[in-house]
């Protein structure tokens, strides 16, 4: 299961420290990794592309009270569930 999360952050550096501290917790909930893209035109806007073992796992993680509080404290969030991924050849 892939999801894209768009975040408008209050402070990128504080958020980066917080998100790094939660790596182990995400892994416990089935996260198989995340790639972060930082908007060059707005340094407090990031896009995260997560891989999760299944949709139940990421819902359980994102619905944890401590995760919800961290999301609220660090900015706004838009979650986009991806139903299909494909790659185009060069």
N, C-alpha and C positions, 0 to 999 in steps of 0.2 A: 504494500500500500504506500503510495507516494502522496505527500501533501506539500503544498507551497504555502508558506506563511509570510505575509507582508506585514512589516512592523514599522511604525513611525515612532521613533524613540525620543525620550526626553534627553538622554545623554548616552551616546554610543559607547564610550569607554566604560562607564559603570555597567551598562547592559552586557558588554562583552565579558567582563569579569564574572558577573552573575551567571550568564549562560554557560560559561566554562565550568563553573563550580557544580552545575547540575548535570554534567555529562553522565555520571554513574547512575543517577536516578532515571534519566531517560533510557539508558541501556536496560535497566531493570524492567522497564515497561515495554520493551520490545523495539526500541529505536535501534536501527541498524546504521545510523550515521546521519549527518546533516552537512550540507554545503551552504555557506553564507555568502551572499552577494550584497555588497554595499554600493548604494547609489552614488555615483560620482558627482551628480548635480545637487544632491541633498544627503550629506554625510550622516544624518540621523535616520535615514530610511534604509531598511535592509529587507532582503528577500531570503528566506530560508527554504531549502528544498530538503525535506526529511524523507527517509525511507523507514517505514514501520513494518513490523511483522504482520500486523492486521489492523483493521480500523478500530476494533474494540480496544486494543492496547493504547493507541494514541488518544482516544477519547478518555480512557481512564486516567492517563497522564495529565492531559490538559484540564480535566475536571477536578484535579486535586486542589484543595483550598490553598495550599502554599504556592502552587504553580499559578493559580488564578490571581493571587495577591501579587506575586512577582510580575505577572503580565500587566496588571493594573498599574503598579508602581512605576514600571519602566516605559510605558507608552501605550499606543493603541495596536490592535491586532486584527488582521483579516486572514481567515483560514480558507484555503481553496483545496478541496479534495480532488485529486487527479485520478480519473478512471482508466486512463490509458497513457502509456509512454511509448514513443518510438523515436528512432534516430534515423536521420537522413544521411546517406553516404555523401562523401565529398564530391 
